[in-house]
């Protein structure tokens, strides 16, 4: 930054001003899985996990019951008061035990060389750093999803679907019907959320079914039968041309803030508080510390998080939907023909 020293306001400009929306610092990666999970489509009508936001830490116990199965139905009736079909309540513990952190260092000697206010430079840099923590979170969430896909109706955990014709690269209209068919076989409700990249992204663009992470650059028409979220990291985690299909509400992101309520503190040299990402709506813990000896600020962003999937035993043994949790792993088995 030494070359900027002494430049006046009418000579010194920012790359953000020159490049506009294509300035690297302002660009957001397409983290479609994260976008899908925090979207209104996924959270609407769902009661959020009651993790307190006042700085107190608690685990959450989720109770649930299994539905009856056909094996419990007798084909004749008896005249007694006995039963062997005891239905005990099930429970699972949600522990917000994951944490991501990123930090920034601002040197006042270097900040003096900038013509704009320090606060503007800091805020723009923090926004850029939020993208980094969101990318890390998205990859971690995808990795958890990879080990928590549920069953299809036939008990398998992976289905192949052919999105394109082999020789013409024409999209196959029946492909989305085949996806929806598997979705309907287990009684999933709502418009399927399709999350991925690669061939799925090409398929979505051809058919203009993208809708839901338009703030990060996907700006195609919405088709209400399906919801597509572009995630450029999905294939590197799930596998080449693999993609996820989720029923709305089947997966939830649970977060917890350390510096909230009475634990939020601020004085002239440090701050413990929170800051919200305007793109995702996620609220991060914020730690700010001023080193008066070195004339510099250290800023840390932290996110305490975990994920909730419908438990693997939500459907009882012997149920037609045994092992179903309404998250499905598909792979495209077509070959895109390129130039010779």
ZAVEX-578701 format. One line per 3 residues: number of its first residue (from 1); their letters; for each residue z, y, x of C-alpha. Coordinates in Angstrom, 2 decimals. Each point is the difference from the previous one (the first is absolute). Layout:
N
NUM = A = Z Y X; ...
***
This chain:
340
1 = XXX = 0.00 0.00 0.00; 0.21 2.31 3.01; -3.55 1.29 -0.54
4 = XXX = 1.03 1.63 -3.29; 2.49 2.29 1.68; -0.72 3.66 -0.62
7 = XXX = -2.66 -0.48 -2.68; 0.29 2.49 -2.83; -0.30 -0.61 -3.73
10 = XXX = -3.69 0.89 -0.31; -1.01 -2.41 2.80; 2.32 -2.96 -0.56
13 = XXX = -0.88 -2.25 -2.92; 1.05 -3.50 -1.06; -2.24 -3.04 -0.24
16 = XXX = 1.23 -0.30 -3.60; -1.58 3.35 -0.83; -3.27 -0.86 1.75
19 = XXX = -0.45 -3.58 -1.24; 1.64 0.40 -3.41; 0.65 -3.28 -1.77
22 = XXX = -1.44 -1.92 2.95; 2.58 1.28 2.44; 1.59 -3.14 1.56
25 = XXX = 3.55 1.26 -0.47; -0.52 0.25 -3.76; -1.78 -3.32 -0.50
28 = XXX = 1.79 -2.74 -1.87; -0.80 -3.68 0.53; -0.90 -2.07 -3.02
31 = XXX = 3.17 -2.04 -0.45; -1.06 -1.59 -3.25; 2.79 -2.56 -0.27
34 = XXX = 2.66 2.69 0.34; -1.95 2.27 -2.36; -0.21 -2.79 -2.57
37 = XXX = 3.69 -0.86 0.09; 1.19 3.61 -0.38; -2.72 0.90 -2.53
40 = XXX = 0.76 1.01 -3.54; -2.04 -3.00 -1.14; 2.43 -2.35 1.78
43 = XXX = 3.26 1.78 -0.83; -0.67 1.16 -3.57; 2.33 -1.66 -2.48
46 = XXX = 1.99 -1.71 2.77; 3.67 0.77 0.50; 0.52 0.94 3.62
49 = XXX = 2.41 -2.11 2.02; 3.36 1.78 -0.32; 0.54 0.69 3.70
52 = XXX = 2.19 3.14 0.06; -1.40 3.12 1.60; 3.33 1.68 0.84
55 = XXX = 0.22 -1.48 3.50; 2.14 -2.98 -1.02; -1.41 -3.36 1.03
58 = XXX = 0.06 -2.97 -2.35; -1.92 -3.19 -0.50; -1.51 -0.65 -3.44
61 = XXX = 0.30 -3.26 -1.92; -2.94 -0.75 -2.28; 0.67 -2.49 -2.81
64 = XXX = -2.73 -1.91 -1.81; -0.52 -3.02 -2.23; -2.66 -2.69 0.01
67 = XXX = -2.00 -0.69 -3.12; 0.03 -3.43 -1.60; -2.46 -2.74 0.97
70 = XXX = -1.82 -2.57 -2.09; 2.07 -2.86 1.49; 3.05 1.41 -1.75
73 = XXX = -1.59 -0.43 -3.44; 0.80 -3.29 -1.72; -2.61 -1.59 -2.23
76 = XXX = 2.63 -1.17 -2.50; 3.05 1.71 -1.47; 3.62 -1.19 0.26
79 = XXX = 3.06 0.71 -2.09; 2.54 0.79 2.73; 1.31 2.91 2.07
82 = XXX = -0.86 -1.18 3.51; -2.43 1.48 2.50; -0.81 -0.48 3.67
85 = XXX = -2.21 3.07 0.32; 2.47 2.38 1.60; -1.57 3.38 0.85
88 = XXX = 2.04 1.72 2.69; -0.65 3.63 0.87; -1.84 0.49 3.29
91 = XXX = 0.62 2.76 2.49; -1.48 1.45 3.17; 1.44 2.60 2.35
94 = XXX = -2.06 3.01 1.07; 1.17 1.42 3.33; -1.68 3.15 1.30
97 = XXX = 0.19 -1.12 3.60; -3.26 1.23 1.59; -0.38 3.35 1.73
100 = XXX = -2.91 1.89 1.52; 0.47 3.03 2.24; -2.21 2.56 1.69
103 = XXX = 1.09 2.98 2.07; -1.40 3.33 1.18; 0.99 2.39 2.78
106 = XXX = -0.73 3.73 -0.21; 0.45 2.17 3.10; 0.63 3.66 -0.76
109 = XXX = -1.66 1.11 3.25; -3.23 -1.60 -1.18; 0.43 1.20 -3.59
112 = XXX = 0.13 3.62 1.22; -3.66 -0.31 1.01; -1.07 -0.55 -3.61
115 = XXX = -0.92 2.96 -2.13; 0.96 -1.54 -3.33; 3.62 -0.44 -1.05
118 = XXX = 1.87 -2.90 1.59; 0.86 -1.34 -3.46; -3.70 -0.31 -0.91
121 = XXX = -0.82 -1.91 3.17; 2.99 -2.30 -0.45; -0.79 -0.72 -3.65
124 = XXX = -3.63 -0.87 0.78; 1.10 -2.30 2.81; 2.54 -1.72 -2.24
127 = XXX = -2.69 -0.57 -2.62; -2.14 -1.68 2.64; 2.95 -2.14 1.06
130 = XXX = 0.56 -1.09 -3.60; -3.39 -1.67 0.14; 1.15 -2.04 3.00
133 = XXX = 3.12 -1.26 -1.76; -2.00 -0.77 -3.15; -2.49 -2.07 2.01
136 = XXX = 2.85 -1.94 1.62; 1.59 -0.54 -3.42; -3.28 -1.13 -1.54
139 = XXX = -0.53 -2.60 2.73; 3.56 -1.29 -0.37; -0.39 -0.24 -3.77
142 = XXX = -3.30 -1.86 0.36; 1.65 -2.45 2.38; 2.73 -0.70 -2.56
145 = XXX = -2.59 -0.40 -2.73; -1.89 -2.50 2.17; 3.04 -2.31 -0.06
148 = XXX = 0.84 0.60 -3.66; -3.23 -0.68 -1.88; 0.63 -2.05 -3.10
151 = XXX = -1.87 -2.92 -1.53; -3.11 0.00 -2.12; 0.00 -2.00 -3.22
154 = XXX = -1.06 -3.17 1.84; 2.82 0.30 2.54; -2.16 1.21 2.90
157 = XXX = 0.73 3.21 1.89; -3.51 1.12 1.04; -3.22 0.35 -1.98
160 = XXX = -3.49 0.72 1.33; -2.31 2.28 -1.96; -3.59 0.94 0.82
163 = XXX = -0.44 3.76 -0.28; -3.64 0.28 1.19; -3.21 -2.03 -0.17
166 = XXX = -0.92 -1.52 3.36; -3.51 1.37 0.46; -0.17 3.19 -2.08
169 = XXX = 3.54 1.34 0.55; 0.07 0.65 -3.76; 3.50 0.08 -1.42
172 = XXX = 0.84 -2.88 -2.31; 1.20 1.27 -3.38; 1.73 -3.31 -0.66
175 = XXX = 2.29 0.51 3.02; 2.38 2.36 -1.78; -0.08 -2.29 -3.02
178 = XXX = 1.04 -2.91 2.21; 2.86 2.07 1.40; 1.07 1.02 -3.48
181 = XXX = -0.29 -3.60 -1.18; 2.55 -1.16 2.58; 2.17 2.98 -0.90
184 = XXX = -0.06 -0.84 -3.70; 0.65 -3.71 0.49; 3.62 0.75 0.94
187 = XXX = 0.46 2.66 -2.67; 0.10 3.01 2.33; 0.07 3.32 -1.85
190 = XXX = -1.58 3.35 0.77; -3.07 0.95 2.04; -0.12 -1.98 3.27
193 = XXX = 0.66 2.05 3.13; -2.51 -1.12 2.65; 1.02 1.01 3.53
196 = XXX = -2.09 -0.50 3.10; -2.86 1.19 2.19; -3.07 -1.57 1.58
199 = XXX = -2.28 -1.66 -2.51; 2.31 0.88 -2.88; -0.40 3.67 0.87
202 = XXX = -3.80 -0.37 -0.03; 0.21 -1.80 -3.34; 2.18 2.74 -1.46
205 = XXX = -2.35 2.74 1.16; -3.07 -1.78 -1.38; 1.68 -0.44 -3.37
208 = XXX = 1.93 3.29 0.01; 3.30 -1.61 -0.91; 2.10 1.94 2.50
211 = XXX = 2.56 2.31 -1.49; 3.43 0.17 1.29; 0.39 1.27 3.53
214 = XXX = -2.49 2.82 -0.35; 2.37 2.36 1.84; -0.88 -1.83 3.21
217 = XXX = -3.74 0.19 -0.40; -1.04 -2.68 -2.52; -1.48 2.11 -2.78
220 = XXX = -1.97 -2.27 -2.30; 0.04 -0.36 -3.76; 2.87 -1.87 -1.60
223 = XXX = -0.72 -3.16 -1.90; 3.06 -0.83 -2.09; -0.51 -3.79 0.03
226 = XXX = 0.93 -0.07 3.71; 1.70 2.26 2.50; -1.17 0.04 3.60
229 = XXX = 2.05 1.26 2.94; -1.75 0.27 3.33; 2.08 -1.16 2.96
232 = XXX = -1.69 -0.06 3.38; 2.84 -2.06 1.50; -0.03 -2.81 -2.58
235 = XXX = -2.44 -2.28 1.79; 1.81 0.24 3.32; 3.18 -1.25 -1.69
238 = XXX = -1.22 -2.25 -2.83; -3.09 -1.38 1.74; -3.72 0.80 0.11
241 = XXX = -1.31 0.87 -3.49; 3.33 -0.97 -1.56; 1.38 2.28 -2.67
244 = XXX = 2.95 0.17 -2.36; 0.00 0.18 -3.77; 3.29 1.05 -1.58
247 = XXX = 1.19 0.35 -3.55; 1.56 3.43 -0.61; 3.76 -0.13 0.51
250 = XXX = 0.02 -3.37 1.78; 0.92 1.58 3.36; 2.26 2.98 0.60
253 = XXX = 0.87 2.04 3.06; 3.72 0.70 0.22; 1.26 2.86 2.18
256 = XXX = 3.40 1.45 0.79; 0.95 3.36 1.51; 2.84 0.32 2.48
259 = XXX = 0.21 3.79 0.00; 0.36 0.73 -3.71; 2.85 1.31 -2.12
262 = XXX = 3.13 0.75 1.98; -1.65 -1.44 3.14; -2.57 2.81 0.12
265 = XXX = 1.22 2.50 2.60; -1.41 3.10 1.61; 1.09 2.68 2.45
268 = XXX = -1.60 2.17 2.68; -0.66 -2.85 2.47; -0.63 -3.11 -2.08
271 = XXX = -1.03 -1.22 -3.43; 0.40 -3.32 -1.78; -2.07 0.04 -3.16
274 = XXX = -3.14 -1.31 -1.68; -3.66 0.96 -0.21; -2.63 -1.23 -2.47
277 = XXX = -3.58 -0.93 0.84; -2.20 1.86 -2.53; -2.68 -2.70 0.23
280 = XXX = 2.07 -3.14 -0.71; 3.13 1.53 -1.53; 2.15 -1.98 2.45
283 = XXX = 3.18 1.74 1.11; 0.92 -0.39 3.66; 3.28 0.65 1.74
286 = XXX = -0.28 3.03 2.29; 2.04 0.56 3.16; -0.39 3.30 1.84
289 = XXX = 1.86 0.84 3.21; -0.21 3.12 2.16; 0.71 -0.26 3.73
292 = XXX = 1.03 3.53 0.95; 0.02 -0.85 3.73; -3.65 -1.10 0.00
295 = XXX = -1.17 2.31 -2.82; -1.57 -2.81 -1.94; 0.18 -1.72 -3.36
298 = XXX = 0.01 -3.75 -0.69; -1.08 -1.10 -3.47; 0.23 -3.59 -1.28
301 = XXX = -1.40 -1.49 -3.18; 1.50 -3.28 -1.24; -0.83 -2.23 -2.94
304 = XXX = 2.37 -2.75 -1.16; -1.97 -2.42 -2.12; -0.55 -3.49 -1.33
307 = XXX = -2.30 -1.68 -2.51; 0.72 -1.86 -3.20; -2.21 -2.86 -1.14
310 = XXX = 0.47 -2.03 -3.16; 2.13 -2.94 1.23; -1.82 -3.21 0.85
313 = XXX = 2.09 -1.92 -2.56; -0.45 2.51 -2.82; -1.95 -2.73 -1.80
316 = XXX = 1.87 -3.29 -0.16; -1.07 -3.24 1.62; -2.46 -1.65 -2.35
319 = XXX = -1.14 3.29 -1.52; -3.78 0.46 -0.05; 0.60 3.23 1.94
322 = XXX = 2.33 -1.50 2.60; -0.27 2.01 3.20; -1.85 2.90 -1.65
325 = XXX = 1.21 3.49 0.93; -3.10 1.95 -1.12; -1.18 0.76 3.54
328 = XXX = -3.23 -1.78 0.89; -1.87 -0.54 3.26; -3.80 0.02 -0.25
331 = XXX = -2.66 -0.20 2.68; -3.67 0.93 -0.20; -2.23 -2.86 1.13
334 = XXX = -3.30 1.90 -0.09; -2.00 1.12 3.02; -1.33 3.53 0.25
337 = XXX = -3.54 -0.08 1.39; -0.55 2.73 2.59; -2.93 1.28 2.02
340 = X = -2.00 -2.41 2.15
***
